[in-house]
Amino acid sequence: GITMNNLHELLQKLPEGISDETAAVIIRLLNDLTKAWEWRYFDQIRRFEQVHLPDPFESEQPSRR
């Protein structure tokens, strides 16, 4: 999500003429977008791991020598 530090930077980048309400709406939208993106990214990593990492149950079997 968006931290207070990021928030301050965002506010400085927004055009000066906009109202506080508009700024708040934009920030809320950005925050939602960030969260949605994080979840999608997290989901992709998890799926990647499921496909590419060995199953823990398989690797626990003693190796035959």
RODRENDO-376370 format. One line per 10 residues: number of its first residue (from 0); their letters; for each residue x, y, z of N, C-alpha, C. Coordinates in steps of 0.001 Angstrom, whole numbers, plus 524288, in hexadecimal, padded with zeros to 5 digits. Layout:
# residues N
NUM = a = X Y Z X Y Z X Y Z; ...
END
This chain:
# residues 65
0 = gitmnnlhel = 80333 7FB49 80000 80000 80000 80000 80355 804EA 80000; 800C1 80935 800AA 80364 80E35 80076 804BD 80FF5 805FD; 809B1 81139 806D7 80B5C 8130B 80BFC 80AB3 818F2 80C5F; 80B34 81B08 81116 80AAA 820B0 811C6 80ED6 82399 80EAD; 81376 8214D 80E41 817AD 823BE 80B4D 81644 82417 80588; 8146D 81FB4 8035A 812B2 81FAE 7FDEB 80E53 82393 7FD20; 80ADB 823D4 800FE 8064F 82736 800BE 8080C 82CD9 80002; 80BF9 82E6B 802ED 80DF2 833C8 8029D 8101C 834D9 7FD2B; 8131A 8311C 7FB0D 8153E 831AE 7F5CC 810E5 8320F 7F1C9; 80CE6 82EAB 7F262 8087A 82EBA 7EEC6 805C6 83402 7EECF
10 = lqklpegisd = 804DE 8360E 7F37E 8022B 83B13 7F3F5 80532 83F62 7F135; 80A5C 83F1A 7F169 80D83 8431B 7EEDB 80D3A 8429C 7E8EA; 80C5C 83DD9 7E6F5 80C2A 83D15 7E14D 806E0 83E82 7DF01; 802CA 83E94 7E253 7FD97 83FE4 7E060 7FD68 845A6 7DEDC; 7FA4B 846F2 7DAD8 7F9D1 84C6B 7D930 7F7F0 84FDF 7DDB1; 7F9BF 854BC 7DDD5 7F899 85820 7E24E 7F2EC 859CE 7E282; 7F04F 85A0B 7DE02 7EB0B 85C2B 7DDD7 7E6CA 8589F 7DFFE; 7E814 853AB 7E102 7E3E5 8500B 7E281 7E297 85086 7E846; 7DDC6 84F36 7E98D 7DBF1 84FA3 7EEF1 7DDF7 84B15 7F234; 7DD88 84B99 7F750 7DF12 84766 7FADF 7DBE0 8427C 7F9D9
20 = etaaviirll = 7D6D2 8433F 7F8AD 7D36D 83EBC 7F7A8 7D564 83BB5 7F2ED; 7D6B6 83E97 7EECF 7D8A7 83C0C 7EA0F 7DDBA 8392D 7EB2E; 7E12F 83BBD 7EE09 7E628 8394C 7EF73 7E534 8344A 7F283; 7E183 8348A 7F633 7E050 82FF5 7F967 7DE50 82B7A 7F60B; 7DAF9 82CC0 7F244 7D8DA 828B5 7EECB 7DD36 82645 7EB93; 7E09A 8298B 7E96A 7E4F4 82796 7E63A 7E86F 82406 7E97C; 7E99F 825B8 7EE44 7ED03 8229B 7F1AA 7EA76 81D6B 7F302; 7E54B 81D8B 7F404 7E292 818B0 7F53D 7E2CB 814F6 7F096; 7E200 81719 7EBEC 7E240 813D8 7E736 7E7AB 8117B 7E694; 7EBA8 814B7 7E747 7F106 812CA 7E6CB 7F21B 80E8B 7EACD
30 = ndltkawewr = 7F029 80F55 7EF81 7F0F1 80B84 7F3A8 7EE5D 80654 7F239; 7E985 8069B 7F03A 7E6C4 801D8 7EE98 7E9AE 7FF22 7EA30; 7EB93 80231 7E676 7EE84 7FFFE 7E214 7F363 7FD3B 7E409; 7F621 7FFC5 7E7A7 7FAE3 7FD78 7E9D3 7F9B4 7F847 7EC6B; 7F57F 7F824 7EF8A 7F40D 7F350 7F23F 7F2B0 7EF0F 7EE5A; 7EF92 7F077 7EA6D 7EDF5 7ECA1 7E67C 7F2BE 7EA7D 7E3B0; 7F677 7EDF2 7E272 7FB20 7EC42 7DFA8 7FE62 7E8A4 7E319; 7FEE7 7EA08 7E81F 801E9 7E6BA 7EBB4 7FF99 7E145 7EBFD; 7FA63 7E0E9 7EC50 7F7E6 7DBCF 7ECAF 7F8C8 7D8A9 7E7C2; 7F863 7DB4C 7E337 7F926 7D889 7DE4E 7FEC0 7D688 7DE05
40 = yfdqirrfeq = 8025E 7D9D2 7DF80 807DF 7D87D 7DF69 808F3 7D3E7 7E30F; 806CC 7D432 7E7C7 80767 7D00E 7EBA6 80543 7CAEB 7E980; 800B8 7CB36 7E704 7FE37 7C696 7E4D0 8019D 7C437 7E089; 803FA 7C78A 7DD46 80756 7C598 7D914 80C26 7C2E3 7DB49; 80E65 7C520 7DF58 812FB 7C2B6 7E1CE 8118B 7BD60 7E403; 80D09 7BD26 7E6AC 80B5B 7B83A 7E90C 80A8D 7B416 7E4D4; 8081C 7B5B2 7E07E 8072E 7B1F1 7DC4E 80C54 7B028 7D9E0; 80FEE 7B3DF 7D941 8150D 7B298 7D717 817C7 7AE96 7DA91; 8177E 7AF69 7DFBA 819FF 7ABCE 7E361 81780 7A670 7E320; 81250 7A640 7E2A3 80FA7 7A135 7E25D 8117C 79E24 7DD98
50 = vhlpdpfese = 8125B 7A0FB 7D947 813DA 79E59 7D473 81997 79CBA 7D495; 81CFC 7A021 7D6A7 8229D 79F4C 7D603 8255F 79CF2 7DAB6; 82310 79D53 7DF4F 825AC 79B08 7E3D5 823D0 79576 7E4AB; 82753 79201 7E658 825BC 78C94 7E742 821CA 78C3C 7EBAE; 81E76 7887A 7EB58 81A97 78796 7EF71 81D6D 785EF 7F46B; 81C5E 7886A 7F8DC 81F33 78715 7FDB3 81EAA 7815A 7FF36; 81A35 77EF4 7FE08 8196A 7797E 7FF7F 81CEE 775E6 7FC51; 81DC0 77744 7F76B 8211D 773FF 7F422 826C5 77443 7F5F2; 8288A 778F7 7F776 82E0E 77998 7F8CF 82F5B 77741 7FE25; 82B64 7760C 8014F 82C73 773E4 8067D 82D82 76E04 8065D
60 = qpsrr = 82C45 76B7C 80216 82D52 765DB 801BE 83337 764EA 801DC; 834EB 76103 804D8 83A96 75FF3 8050B 83C97 75E5D 7FFA8; 84127 76067 7FE4D 84344 75F11 7F927 8456F 7598A 7F941; 84465 7569B 7F526 8465A 75136 7F4E3 84BE4 75144 7F2D1; 84F5B 74E7F 7F58E 854C6 74E70 7F3BB 85639 7490E 7F1D4
END
